[in-house]
Amino acid sequence: MKDIILGPDAFEWQGTYYKTILPTAETDGAMSITDSVSPALSGPPRHIHHDADETFVVLSGEATFWVEGETFVRGPGQTAFVPRGAEHCFRIEGPQPCRHLVILTPGGFEGFFAAMSEKDCRIPEDMPAIAETGKRFHLDFTGPPLSAADLGGQS
């Protein structure tokens, strides 16, 4: 399945497929871009990137973003910007997966996704190990993923 979606260099973690399309090494550390396909109703726990701004470019599907207590929805052709230090998370809405680019400036965070895939860590069962790895990437987890209840009961 991953080969069809993102090609043979893609890898999977918790049902989400990732492929780094612009590694940090190719930008002298300035940025990285990861192509990602997340399944419906999925999303990470609330977290903070202490050293990087994060921009999402939604290519297909729809996601609800939660940034510092504000929620907003983005669909194909739309973007979401999360400044470094801002607590945030997102949730894929609707019945279909969401394909989006994750752009981090400066780069370096793409290694977190690869490490989690290699370790086959599971949320919430392996959160201590996930949080420990996150710290190496200047990431702290601060709360649970978004739920339908957080969004007023919508899907």
N, C-alpha and C positions, 0 to 999 in steps of 0.2 A: 504493500500500500504506500509506504513512504517514497519508494522509487517513482511511483506514478505522480505523487503530489509534489515532491520537492527534489527528486533525483537521488542517485545512489549515495551521495555524501550526507544525506539527512540522517538524523537519529531521533529516537523517541524517548520521552520521559513523561510518565503519567498520562499517556494518550495524546500528548501534544508532540508534534513533529517540528524539529528545528534544523535549519541549515544556515550556517554563517556565510553570508554572501560578500561581506567586506570585513575581513579580519583586522583587528587592531594593528597587527604588524604591518599591514599595507598602508596605514595612515600615520605612521610614526606616533601611534598612541592617541591621535586626535579623536577617533570615533570607531565604532563598529556597527554593522548592520546584520541583523539576523532575521531571516524569513521564517515565519512560524505559522503553523496551522493548529488551532486549538479546537477541541470538540465542544459541542453545545453544552451549556450549563457548567462549564469548567472555568477556572480562574485561580490565581495564586492567593495565598494569605496576604493580609495587609502587610506592607513592608515599606522600608525607606532605603533609598540609594544615597549614601552620604557623600559620594564623590562624583556623581554623574547625573546629568539631565537625561531624561528618557522621552523619546518621541515615538508614538505609534502611528503608523499609516495603515488604515484598514483597507484591504484590497477586496475582500468579500465577507459576507456575513455581517454580524452586528455585535457590538460589545457595549456594555454599560461600564463606565469608569467611575471610580470613587476616588477623589483627590481631596485630602484634608476636609472631609465631611460633605463635600459637594458631589452630586452625581450628575452625569450627562451621558448621552448615548451617541455613539459614532458608528457610521455605516460605510459602505464602499466609497472610496475617494475622500474620506474625511480623516482628520488627524486629531490626536490628543497629545498634549505636551504636559510633562510632569517635571517640574524643576527639582534639582538635587535637594535632598533634605525634606521633601514633602512626603507625608504618609499617603500611600495609595494602594489600589488594587483594581482589578477589573473582573467582569463576568461575561462570558459569551452567552448571548441571548438567542432565542428562537431555536428552531429544530436543526439548523445546519451549522457546520463548523465555521470558524472565522479565520481567514488568512490575513495576517498583518505583518508588517515590517516593524522590528524593534530597533530603534536607532539610539545608541548611547554615546554621549559625549562627556568626557573622553571615553575611549574604548577600554576594553578589558573585561567587561562583565560576561561576555559570551562564554567564557570558560566555566562559569557557574552552571549553565545548562548542560554542558558536556560532562562536568563532574557528577551532576545529579543523575544523568543517564547512565554513566559508567557504574555508579554505586547502586543504581536501581532503588533509590530512596523513595519512600511512599509518604504522602501527606494523608492523615496526620500522624501515622504510626512512627515515622522516623524523624519527626520535627527536631529533636535535639541534634542529630547528625546534620540535618539540613541547615539549621541555624548556625552550627559550627562552621560549616563550609561557607555559608553566606558571609560570615565575618571576614573571611579571607578576601572576599570581593566587595568589602565595604557596604554590606547589606545587613540590616536588622529586620527581623520579623516582629510585628507589633500587634497582630490580631488575626482573627479568622478570615477566611474568604468571604466575599459577598454572598448572601443568601437571598432567596426570594422574599423572605420576611424583611430584610434590609431595604428591599426595593418596593415595599408596599404590596407584597404578595404576587407581583407579576412573575411570569414563567420562571 
